[in-house]
Structure formats: C-alpha cells, structure tokens
C-alpha cells in the first residue's frame, strides 16, 4: 500500500500545481487516512497534513498520537500546551502564495494562519481532495465489493435467524452487531443501523426503538458494516407475515424506480441529476412524487457519506470508478414506507451493482 499512498500524494500535488495552489492544509481525519494510511480520532487536538505542490509532505501530530508513516513524510510533534499561533511559524509553509484550506479546518487554526501570513491568499480547496477520493482505484473497488459481500451475508442472517421471531427494533440491531462479527466484518457498523417497523419506516432516519412488528408491517432495514477501512450500505424492505395489496404495489413501484436509476448510470454520458430524475420520475408518474422526500443517493468509500451525491443539484457527469448508492423510497407518514438501496460502481463498460441480496418482495414468516 505504501506505493499507493505515494501515488495518491503525487496526484494531489499535480492537482495543486495545475490550480496554482502552493500548499493544501488537510485536517479531515479520513482524508489524512487516505493519503497516509493512518486513522486518528484527534478530538480537540491538532492533526494536520500539509501537502506542498512540490517537495515533502508534513504531518503535524500531537505527541500522544502513536503511528508509523512512510519516510516521505516529515513529522512535527506538538504538545497540548502549544499555542498554534506560535507553532505555525515553525511549520514548513511557503510564506507568500496560495493556501488551500480544507472544509473541516476550524477557526482556532485558520485565524492564526491568516494573521501570520497576511500576504497570502486563502481559499477552500477540499474539492481537490474530494474529487480524487471520489474515483476509487481498482484496489479500493475490490475492498468495496468485499464489504458489500459481508453486508449481503449479514442481511440474509438477520432475515433468516432474527426477524421471524419478532424482536424489537433495538434487539434486531443488537443481533446484527453480533452477526457482523461472525461473518468477519472487522470494523463494526459503518453507521447506526435502522430497523423500522410499520409507520416508523416513514421516517427515513428513524432511530430504532422498542417497537415490535405487527402483522402486515413493512420492515425497512438499512444496514452497513466497515471492513478493511471501507464501508457498505444496503436497504431492503420486508413484510411481516403478510403484505397488503397497497404495500405490494408501493414495493413494485419503488423497485421499478430503483432499476430505472441503475439503468441510467452511464459513464461520460449521464449526470447524477439524470440518475435522480430516472428514479423520481418513475415514482412521480404513479402519483407519489411528494412521498419521495430525499435525494436518490450518496457517494461512499472510507466514509459512509463522502463528498458527492445523486440529486437534482449535481449536474456533474458520472466518471468511471465512482461508487454511490441508488436508494429511492416512498414514505406515507403515519402509515408505511418502502426503500430499496444498492451500491453501484460506475464502470466504463457499464454499471456494476455490488450488492447481491435479492430484491424480490419478501414476506418474513412469523415464528412462535
């Protein structure tokens, strides 16, 4: 992996040079992880990567952080009592020029920089990192496939071993945590799982509670795990014991919308706005346009939600190597809901769906 991190840094430096940015200062822990292979939760302490457009990158780290990095990095250690306004004067920064700042840098670091280098320009440059992270390498794509395969296995076990016995939403989530460990996911949940019964599913971000399923309830299950530093995310909707004609029709409509969205993924031809429209139009034509209340998808990788989405606001063309969700839903407040989600990787020769758990309507058999 050391060679991959070096290649990522070289690519970033090329981007900096082409944009006439002297150096970029990165404080987002996952972006630092992307370039160094070191993941730290710094909390309130300083954790900073300085990448000049040429020369040696520098990691600025509190002395409490223990890590090893490639020798291409200079490492500057700090103490809790250090004043950043004084520390910044001994960092390897060009004093005059264009500073690229990432979107997570807080004012207690940014303001001393501006004060210390009044002749420099400061601009938001996160897009240079985000664009690079958005194109997954072959190795990253394989890690995304592996994480999604484990998620498929976990969903199957949850449906076969847990949901038939009518657990509360919280109990189902607790069982899922154990299942992830048993199937081999090494990083636990990639986000707080959602198991939502009946009307609870009409809240897309429902916090699982002590509700138990009732006969005929829709069960929205939105789950994901972390594995080898990469995230999975998948949603399926099931029915407890039986399904009404109305719910069956809503399910079929949502499935058709999702399939339309997947079919719309075309590298270099389709925009993300067009993918969103393919899902949204399908649902709107059936009279439920106002019930599809969120964007169609989000980018994913080392984080569950990365920069980039599938929405009416995103007019960028799809590029090969981008990985994102397609997850239309219909939400009838106080009544029921359905959402179906897969992750896809855009490939030059077509879209690759990396979830393989079935999407046909499924009724959970009730056990004693």
C-alpha positions as CSV (number, residue, x, y, z in Angstrom):
1,X,0.0,0.0,0.0
2,X,2.9,2.4,0.5
3,X,3.2,2.8,-3.2
4,X,-0.5,3.6,-3.5
5,X,-0.2,6.3,-0.9
6,X,2.8,7.8,-2.7
7,X,0.8,7.8,-6.0
8,X,-2.2,9.5,-4.3
9,X,0.1,12.2,-2.9
10,X,1.7,12.7,-6.3
11,X,-1.7,13.0,-7.9
12,X,-2.7,15.6,-5.3
13,X,0.5,17.6,-5.9
14,X,-0.2,17.6,-9.6
15,X,-3.7,19.0,-8.9
16,X,-2.2,21.7,-6.6
17,X,0.3,22.8,-9.3
18,X,-2.4,22.9,-12.0
19,X,-4.6,25.1,-9.8
20,X,-1.6,27.3,-8.7
21,X,-2.0,26.3,-5.0
22,X,1.3,26.4,-3.1
23,X,0.1,24.0,-0.4
24,X,-3.0,22.4,1.0
25,X,-3.7,22.0,4.7
26,X,-5.8,19.0,5.4
27,X,-7.5,18.4,8.8
28,X,-10.2,15.9,7.8
29,X,-9.1,12.7,9.5
30,X,-10.4,10.5,6.8
31,X,-8.6,12.5,4.1
32,X,-5.4,12.2,6.1
33,X,-6.1,8.5,6.3
34,X,-6.5,8.3,2.5
35,X,-3.0,9.8,2.0
36,X,-1.1,8.2,4.9
37,X,-2.8,5.0,5.9
38,X,-3.1,6.4,9.5
39,X,-6.5,6.8,11.0
40,X,-6.7,9.0,14.1
41,X,-9.6,10.5,16.0
42,X,-7.9,13.7,17.2
43,X,-10.9,15.0,19.1
44,X,-9.8,18.6,20.1
45,X,-6.1,18.0,19.4
46,X,-4.2,19.1,16.3
47,X,-3.9,16.5,13.4
48,X,-2.8,18.2,10.2
49,X,-1.4,17.1,6.9
50,X,0.5,19.8,4.9
51,X,1.0,18.9,1.2
52,X,3.0,21.3,-0.9
53,X,2.7,21.3,-4.7
54,X,6.3,20.0,-4.7
55,X,8.5,18.6,-2.1
56,X,8.0,16.7,1.1
57,X,4.6,16.4,2.8
58,X,4.4,17.1,6.6
59,X,2.3,15.5,9.3
60,X,1.7,17.7,12.3
61,X,0.6,15.5,15.2
62,X,0.1,15.7,19.0
63,X,2.8,13.7,20.9
64,X,0.0,11.4,22.2
65,X,-0.7,10.0,18.7
66,X,1.2,6.8,18.0
67,X,1.7,5.9,14.4
68,X,4.3,5.0,11.8
69,X,4.4,6.5,8.3
70,X,6.4,6.3,5.1
71,X,9.7,8.2,5.3
72,X,8.4,10.6,2.6
73,X,6.7,12.4,5.4
74,X,8.2,15.0,7.7
75,X,6.7,14.7,11.1
76,X,6.3,17.7,13.5
77,X,5.2,16.8,17.1
78,X,3.1,19.1,19.2
79,X,2.2,19.3,22.9
80,X,-1.1,20.1,24.5
81,X,0.2,23.4,25.8
82,X,1.5,24.6,22.4
83,X,0.0,27.8,21.1
84,X,-0.9,27.3,17.4
85,X,-0.1,30.9,16.7
86,X,3.5,30.3,17.7
87,X,3.7,26.7,16.3
88,X,2.6,27.8,12.8
89,X,5.8,29.8,12.5
90,X,7.9,26.7,12.6
91,X,5.9,24.7,10.1
92,X,7.2,24.0,6.6
93,X,4.9,26.5,4.9
94,X,5.6,28.9,2.0
95,X,5.0,32.4,3.4
96,X,3.6,34.0,0.3
97,X,1.3,32.4,-2.1
98,X,-2.0,30.5,-2.2
99,X,-3.0,28.4,0.8
100,X,-5.6,25.7,0.1
101,X,-7.7,25.0,3.2
102,X,-10.0,22.0,3.7
103,X,-13.6,22.3,4.8
104,X,-13.0,21.0,8.3
105,X,-10.3,23.4,9.4
106,X,-11.6,25.2,12.5
107,X,-11.3,28.9,13.2
108,X,-8.8,28.4,16.0
109,X,-6.3,27.2,13.4
110,X,-7.4,29.2,10.4
111,X,-7.3,32.6,12.0
112,X,-3.7,32.4,13.3
113,X,-2.6,31.3,9.8
114,X,-4.3,34.3,8.2
115,X,-2.6,36.6,10.8
116,X,0.8,35.0,10.4
117,X,0.7,35.1,6.6
118,X,-1.1,38.4,5.7
119,X,0.3,38.5,2.2
120,X,-1.0,35.0,1.2
121,X,-4.4,34.1,-0.3
122,X,-6.6,31.5,1.5
123,X,-9.2,29.5,-0.4
124,X,-11.3,26.4,0.2
125,X,-9.6,23.6,-1.7
126,X,-11.4,20.5,-0.4
127,X,-12.7,19.8,-3.9
128,X,-9.2,18.8,-4.9
129,X,-9.1,16.1,-2.3
130,X,-12.8,15.1,-2.7
131,X,-12.5,14.7,-6.5
132,X,-9.6,12.4,-6.0
133,X,-11.2,10.3,-3.2
134,X,-14.4,10.1,-5.4
135,X,-12.6,8.0,-8.0
136,X,-11.9,4.6,-6.5
137,X,-8.8,2.7,-7.6
138,X,-9.1,-1.0,-8.6
139,X,-7.9,-1.9,-5.1
140,X,-10.5,0.3,-3.4
141,X,-13.2,-1.1,-5.6
142,X,-12.3,-4.6,-4.5
143,X,-12.5,-3.6,-0.9
144,X,-15.9,-2.1,-1.5
145,X,-17.0,-5.4,-3.1
146,X,-15.8,-7.3,-0.1
147,X,-17.5,-5.1,2.4
148,X,-20.8,-5.3,0.4
149,X,-20.5,-9.1,0.3
150,X,-20.3,-9.2,4.1
151,X,-23.3,-6.9,4.2
152,X,-25.2,-9.3,1.9
153,X,-24.4,-12.2,4.3
154,X,-25.4,-10.2,7.4
155,X,-28.8,-9.2,5.8
156,X,-29.5,-12.9,5.0
157,X,-28.8,-14.0,8.5
158,X,-30.8,-11.1,10.0
159,X,-33.8,-12.1,7.9
160,X,-33.5,-15.9,8.5
161,X,-32.4,-16.0,12.1
162,X,-33.7,-12.9,13.9
163,X,-36.7,-11.1,12.3
164,X,-39.1,-14.1,12.1
165,X,-39.1,-14.1,16.0
166,X,-40.5,-10.6,16.3
167,X,-37.6,-8.8,18.1
168,X,-37.9,-5.1,19.0
169,X,-36.1,-2.8,16.6
170,X,-33.3,-2.4,19.1
171,X,-33.0,-6.1,19.7
172,X,-32.6,-6.7,15.9
173,X,-29.8,-4.1,15.8
174,X,-28.1,-5.7,18.7
175,X,-28.3,-9.1,17.0
176,X,-26.9,-7.6,13.8
177,X,-23.8,-6.4,15.7
178,X,-23.0,-10.0,16.6
179,X,-23.7,-11.2,13.1
180,X,-21.2,-8.7,11.6
181,X,-18.5,-10.1,13.9
182,X,-19.4,-13.6,13.0
183,X,-19.3,-13.0,9.2
184,X,-15.9,-11.4,9.5
185,X,-16.5,-7.6,9.3
186,X,-13.6,-6.1,11.2
187,X,-14.9,-2.6,11.8
188,X,-18.4,-2.9,13.2
189,X,-21.2,-0.8,11.9
190,X,-20.4,1.8,9.2
191,X,-23.4,3.8,10.5
192,X,-26.1,3.3,13.1
193,X,-28.4,0.6,11.6
194,X,-32.1,1.2,11.0
195,X,-34.7,-1.4,11.6
196,X,-38.1,0.3,11.3
197,X,-41.5,-1.4,11.7
198,X,-44.7,-0.1,10.1
199,X,-45.2,3.7,10.4
200,X,-41.7,4.1,11.8
201,X,-40.3,3.4,8.4
202,X,-41.8,6.7,7.1
203,X,-39.0,8.5,8.9
204,X,-36.0,7.9,6.6
205,X,-33.6,8.4,9.5
206,X,-35.7,6.6,12.2
207,X,-33.8,5.8,15.4
208,X,-34.6,2.2,16.2
209,X,-36.6,1.9,19.3
210,X,-38.5,-0.7,21.4
211,X,-41.3,-1.2,18.8
212,X,-42.2,-4.7,17.8
213,X,-43.6,-5.8,14.4
214,X,-47.3,-6.2,13.9
215,X,-48.9,-8.5,11.3
216,X,-48.6,-6.9,7.9
217,X,-46.0,-4.3,8.9
218,X,-43.4,-3.1,6.4
219,X,-39.9,-3.6,7.8
220,X,-37.3,-1.2,6.5
221,X,-33.8,-2.5,7.1
222,X,-30.9,-0.1,6.3
223,X,-27.6,-1.6,7.4
224,X,-23.9,-1.4,6.7
225,X,-20.5,-2.6,8.1
226,X,-16.9,-1.4,7.9
227,X,-14.3,-3.8,6.6
228,X,-10.6,-3.2,5.8
229,X,-11.3,0.5,6.1
230,X,-14.2,0.7,3.7
231,X,-18.0,0.9,4.2
232,X,-21.0,-0.9,3.0
233,X,-24.6,0.3,2.9
234,X,-27.8,-1.5,1.8
235,X,-31.5,-1.2,2.4
236,X,-34.2,-3.8,1.9
237,X,-37.9,-3.7,2.8
238,X,-39.7,-6.8,4.0
239,X,-43.2,-7.6,5.2
240,X,-44.1,-9.2,8.5
241,X,-46.4,-12.3,8.0
242,X,-48.4,-10.8,5.1
243,X,-48.5,-7.9,2.7
244,X,-51.4,-5.8,1.7
245,X,-52.2,-5.1,-2.0
246,X,-51.3,-1.4,-1.4
247,X,-47.9,-2.2,0.1
248,X,-47.3,-4.7,-2.7
249,X,-47.9,-2.0,-5.3
250,X,-45.7,0.5,-3.5
251,X,-42.9,-2.0,-3.3
252,X,-43.1,-2.8,-7.0
253,X,-43.1,0.9,-7.9
254,X,-40.1,1.5,-5.8
255,X,-38.3,-1.4,-7.3
256,X,-39.0,-0.1,-10.8
257,X,-37.7,3.3,-9.8
258,X,-34.5,1.8,-8.4
259,X,-34.0,-0.3,-11.6
260,X,-34.5,2.8,-13.7
261,X,-31.9,4.7,-11.7
262,X,-29.4,1.9,-12.0
263,X,-30.0,1.7,-15.8
264,X,-29.4,5.5,-16.1
265,X,-25.8,5.2,-14.9
266,X,-23.6,5.8,-18.0
267,X,-20.0,7.0,-17.7
268,X,-19.4,10.2,-19.5
269,X,-22.9,10.5,-20.7
270,X,-25.3,10.7,-17.8
271,X,-25.3,13.3,-15.0
272,X,-26.1,12.5,-11.4
273,X,-29.1,14.7,-11.8
274,X,-30.4,12.4,-14.7
275,X,-30.0,9.3,-12.4
276,X,-32.0,11.1,-9.7
277,X,-34.6,12.0,-12.3
278,X,-34.9,8.5,-13.6
279,X,-36.0,7.3,-10.1
280,X,-38.0,10.4,-9.2
281,X,-40.0,10.5,-12.5
282,X,-41.0,6.8,-12.1
283,X,-42.4,7.5,-8.7
284,X,-44.0,10.8,-9.6
285,X,-45.8,9.4,-12.6
286,X,-47.6,7.0,-10.2
287,X,-48.8,9.9,-8.1
288,X,-46.3,9.5,-5.2
289,X,-43.8,12.3,-6.2
290,X,-44.3,14.2,-2.9
291,X,-43.6,11.0,-0.9
292,X,-40.1,10.6,-2.3
293,X,-38.6,13.1,0.2
294,X,-34.8,12.6,-0.1
295,X,-32.1,12.5,-2.7
296,X,-31.5,9.3,-4.7
297,X,-28.1,8.5,-3.3
298,X,-24.7,9.5,-1.8
299,X,-21.1,8.7,-2.5
300,X,-19.4,6.2,-0.2
301,X,-16.0,4.7,0.4
302,X,-13.8,5.1,3.6
303,X,-16.8,7.0,5.0
304,X,-20.5,6.1,4.5
305,X,-21.3,9.6,3.2
306,X,-18.5,11.2,1.2
307,X,-18.5,14.3,-1.0
308,X,-20.8,13.9,-3.9
309,X,-24.4,12.8,-4.3
310,X,-27.1,11.6,-6.7
311,X,-29.5,14.6,-6.6
312,X,-31.1,17.3,-8.7
313,X,-28.3,19.6,-7.6
314,X,-25.5,17.5,-9.0
315,X,-25.1,18.2,-12.7
316,X,-21.6,16.5,-13.0
317,X,-21.2,13.7,-15.4
318,X,-20.6,10.2,-14.0
319,X,-17.0,9.1,-14.1
320,X,-15.5,5.6,-14.1
321,X,-14.6,4.4,-10.6
322,X,-17.2,6.5,-8.7
323,X,-19.1,4.4,-6.1
324,X,-22.5,5.6,-4.8
325,X,-25.9,4.4,-3.6
326,X,-29.2,4.3,-5.5
327,X,-32.0,4.3,-2.9
328,X,-35.4,5.7,-3.9
329,X,-38.1,5.4,-1.3
330,X,-41.8,6.1,-0.8
331,X,-42.9,7.4,2.7
332,X,-46.5,7.6,3.8
333,X,-46.4,9.4,7.1
334,X,-48.1,7.6,9.9
335,X,-48.7,4.6,7.7
336,X,-46.0,2.7,5.9
337,X,-42.8,3.1,3.8
338,X,-40.5,1.3,1.4
339,X,-36.9,1.9,0.4
340,X,-34.6,-0.2,-1.7
341,X,-30.9,0.6,-1.8
342,X,-27.8,-0.9,-3.6
343,X,-24.3,0.4,-4.0
344,X,-23.0,0.7,-7.6
345,X,-19.6,1.3,-9.1
346,X,-19.7,3.2,-12.4
347,X,-17.5,1.3,-14.9
348,X,-16.6,2.3,-18.5
349,X,-18.4,-0.7,-19.8
350,X,-21.5,-0.3,-17.7
351,X,-22.8,-0.1,-14.2
352,X,-21.7,-2.7,-11.6
353,X,-24.1,-3.4,-8.7
354,X,-22.1,-4.6,-5.8
355,X,-25.0,-5.8,-3.6
356,X,-26.4,-9.2,-4.4
357,X,-29.0,-9.8,-1.8
358,X,-32.3,-10.4,-3.6
359,X,-34.8,-7.6,-4.2
360,X,-37.9,-9.5,-4.9
361,X,-40.7,-8.8,-2.4
362,X,-40.2,-11.0,0.6
363,X,-42.6,-11.9,3.4
364,X,-41.0,-12.7,6.8
365,X,-42.6,-15.9,8.2
366,X,-43.7,-15.4,11.8
367,X,-42.2,-17.9,14.2
368,X,-43.6,-18.7,17.6
